[in-house]
Amino acid sequence: MLQFNPELINLRELIDENISDLRLSSLKKEITMVSVVRKEFPVVADKNMTNAILRNLLNNAIKFTNRSGSIKVNAVNEGDAVVVSVKDTGIGIAEKAIPDLFRIGTKYSRPGTAKEQGTGLGLKICKEFVEMQGGKIRVESKPHSGSEFIFTIPASGSSEKRD
């Protein structure tokens, strides 16, 4: 079990590191990945958990985006939360499948646009890590219209693990 260890991090730098680390995967499919997050975006969050969330969401976006598509990462302050979104121009998700994406005990996995395989566990782990930081995660998606995964972390960074 991971401990929640909040620290001051620059969210833009963490996003940029993940985009850089996944650049080869995106280039193979000619997918453009960009961050529109301001250069200095300090947050108090668990760096390892936030890194795992970003990496999983970006990996999924690459996996389910067709050749020559795009992925955009954004983060904004909204009241007492930081709202982070990973939006792709991919194949989207059927409405009936959305509830199973984050639910423990259900398995939802399908091949990516280049037949990439997955376990169906990544989004469940993301949900766990987001909730351990006091945030929430959701998705907005329609088939053939891409997906936007949105998660929040408290702006104050004073959250504690929630059961």
C-alpha positions in Angstrom: 0.0 0.0 0.0 1.4 3.4 -1.0 1.6 6.1 1.5 0.3 9.6 0.5 3.4 11.8 0.6 2.4 15.3 -0.6 5.2 17.7 -1.7 5.5 20.9 -3.7 5.9 20.0 -7.4 5.7 21.9 -10.6 2.8 20.1 -12.4 3.9 21.4 -15.8 7.3 19.8 -15.4 5.8 16.5 -14.5 3.4 16.6 -17.5 6.3 17.6 -19.8 8.4 14.7 -18.5 5.6 12.2 -19.2 5.1 13.6 -22.7 8.8 13.3 -23.3 9.0 9.8 -22.0 6.1 8.7 -24.2 7.2 10.6 -27.3 8.4 7.5 -29.1 5.1 5.8 -28.7 3.2 8.8 -30.0 5.6 9.3 -32.9 5.0 5.7 -34.1 1.4 6.6 -34.6 2.1 10.2 -35.7 0.2 11.5 -32.8 0.8 15.1 -31.6 1.0 15.5 -27.8 0.9 19.0 -26.3 0.7 20.6 -22.9 -1.1 23.9 -22.6 -0.4 24.2 -18.9 1.4 27.4 -17.9 5.2 27.0 -17.3 5.0 27.5 -13.5 2.2 25.5 -12.0 3.0 24.6 -8.4 0.8 22.1 -6.6 1.1 20.1 -3.4 0.5 16.5 -4.4 2.1 13.1 -4.2 4.6 13.1 -7.0 4.7 9.4 -7.6 0.9 9.0 -7.6 0.4 12.0 -9.9 3.1 10.7 -12.2 1.4 7.3 -12.4 -1.9 8.9 -13.1 -0.5 11.1 -15.9 1.5 8.3 -17.5 -1.5 5.9 -17.5 -3.9 8.5 -19.0 -1.4 9.5 -21.7 -0.6 5.9 -22.5 -4.3 5.2 -22.9 -4.8 8.3 -25.0 -2.0 7.1 -27.3 -3.4 3.6 -27.4 -6.9 4.7 -28.4 -6.0 7.5 -30.8 -5.7 6.8 -34.5 -2.7 7.7 -36.6 -2.3 11.5 -37.0 -4.5 12.2 -34.0 -3.8 14.6 -31.1 -3.6 14.6 -27.4 -3.8 17.8 -25.3 -3.1 18.1 -21.5 -4.4 21.0 -19.6 -4.6 22.1 -15.9 -6.4 25.0 -14.3 -7.2 26.2 -10.9 -10.9 26.1 -10.1 -11.8 27.2 -6.6 -10.2 24.8 -4.1 -9.1 22.3 -6.7 -6.6 21.8 -9.6 -8.4 20.3 -12.5 -6.2 18.3 -14.9 -7.5 17.0 -18.2 -6.1 14.7 -20.9 -8.1 15.0 -24.1 -7.6 12.9 -27.2 -9.1 12.7 -30.7 -9.4 8.9 -30.4 -12.1 6.3 -30.9 -14.0 7.2 -27.8 -15.9 5.0 -25.3 -19.5 3.8 -25.5 -21.7 5.3 -22.7 -22.6 1.9 -21.4 -19.0 1.0 -20.8 -18.0 4.2 -18.8 -19.3 3.0 -15.4 -17.0 -0.1 -15.6 -13.8 1.8 -16.3 -13.1 2.7 -12.7 -15.1 0.0 -10.8 -13.0 -2.6 -9.0 -14.3 -6.1 -9.7 -15.2 -5.4 -13.3 -12.9 -5.9 -16.2 -13.0 -3.6 -19.2 -10.2 -3.9 -21.7 -10.1 -3.6 -25.5 -7.4 -3.5 -28.0 -6.0 -0.1 -29.1 -6.2 1.3 -32.6 -2.9 -0.5 -33.4 -4.0 -3.7 -31.6 -2.2 -2.7 -28.4 -3.2 -4.8 -25.4 -4.0 -3.8 -21.8 -5.0 -5.3 -18.5 -8.0 -3.2 -17.7 -6.5 -2.2 -14.4 -4.8 1.2 -15.2 -7.9 3.4 -14.7 -8.8 1.6 -11.5 -5.3 2.4 -10.2 -5.7 6.0 -11.4 -9.0 6.3 -9.5 -7.3 4.9 -6.3 -4.4 7.4 -6.6 -6.7 10.3 -7.3 -8.9 9.5 -4.3 -5.9 9.0 -2.0 -5.1 12.6 -2.8 -8.6 13.8 -2.0 -9.6 14.2 -5.6 -12.1 12.7 -8.1 -11.7 11.4 -11.7 -14.2 11.2 -14.5 -14.4 10.8 -18.2 -16.4 12.5 -21.0 -16.5 10.5 -24.2 -18.6 9.4 -27.1 -17.7 6.8 -29.7 -15.7 8.3 -32.7 -15.4 11.6 -30.8 -12.4 11.1 -28.5 -12.2 11.1 -24.8 -11.4 13.5 -22.1 -10.2 12.2 -18.7 -10.5 14.8 -16.0 -9.1 14.5 -12.5 -8.9 16.9 -9.6 -6.5 17.3 -6.7 -7.1 19.8 -3.9 -5.4 23.1 -4.5 -4.3 23.3 -0.9 -2.6 20.0 -0.9 -3.9 19.4 2.6 -5.9 16.3 1.7 -5.5 13.1 3.6 -6.1 9.6 2.4 -9.8 8.9 2.2 -11.3 5.5 2.8 
